[in-house]
Amino acid sequence: MTTQQAEQAPDNAESAGRKVVLVTGASSGIGAAVAARLVEEGHRVVAGARRTDRLWDLAESTAEAAARSGGSLHPVQLDVTDRADVAAFVHGARERHGRVDVLVANAGVMPLSRLDSLLVDEWDRMIDVNVRGLLHTVAAALPVFTAQGAGHFVTVASIGAHEVVPTAAVYCATKYAAWAITEGLRQESDPSIRVTTVSPGVVESELADTITDVSAAEAMRGYRAHAIGPDAIAGAVSYALAQPSDIDVNEIVVRPVLQR
């Protein structure tokens, strides 16, 4: 099956266990791994990110798995900091497939730095993507889930939602905010809407390459020595999605055994 065929394959709502899953930040790292894993499991994945060339590469690389499983991957350009863009992402998926079952809010940035480095623009970027971007996804998907009487939010937070380390004060603050928003959503939502937070430890990704602060980059080199692959996080997301409708997996923490 070609990428074009995989993208345009008609939806089959009657297939047992198949879900329409939206994944943000799907062009690399955890997002790409989650999208690929779910395609292999037969789900209809709508993958959003700013770098659409990466998304088309992902569609091409998953086309064979899609042909075997009956899943698909549809690339969509997405900037989670743009509320209208996120709304169009969600509603476009609903128009295409007739429903939206899951939204995996994975988009995030991590330019760590000491506070005395005063990299305010980078702080603002983390707040915009990691916090406002998550709120935009909630605002777009919650009315759809409510109208359907079913849905599943999955937020990819971080172990930084549970602890603060030097150079990561702002990042940890944004990830604690992501955890708090998701937990509040769980408490406020109708029981028909499931809510999960996945908090990864150190994972192999491009995020560390965006660190401009020298001391933070040096500290991250030590952490990266025992990083786990993004497939481990994809497995956690898959587990949460696979549970029966009366089971809500609220939180999963996944980290390397050497990370304390």
Sequence and secondary structure as in RCSB ss.txt:
>XXXX:A:sequence
MTTQQAEQAPDNAESAGRKVVLVTGASSGIGAAVAARLVEEGHRVVAGARRTDRLWDLAESTAEAAARSGGSLHP
VQLDVTDRADVAAFVHGARERHGRVDVLVANAGVMPLSRLDSLLVDEWDRMIDVNVRGLLHTVAAALPVFTAQGA
GHFVTVASIGAHEVVPTAAVYCATKYAAWAITEGLRQESDPSIRVTTVSPGVVESELADTITDVSAAEAMRGYRA
HAIGPDAIAGAVSYALAQPSDIDVNEIVVRPVLQR
>XXXX:A:secstr
  HHHHHH    TTSTT  EEEEESTTSHHHHHHHHHHHHTT EEEEEES HHHHHHHHHHHHHHHHHHS EEEE
EE  TT HHHHHHHHHHHHHHHS   EEEE         GGG  HHHHHHHIIIIIIHHHHHHHHHHHHHHHHT 
EEEEEE  GGGT   TT HHHHHHHHHHHHHHHHHHHHS TTEEEEEEEE SB SSGGGG   HHHHHHHHHHHT
T B THHHHHHHHHHHHS TT    EEEE  TT  
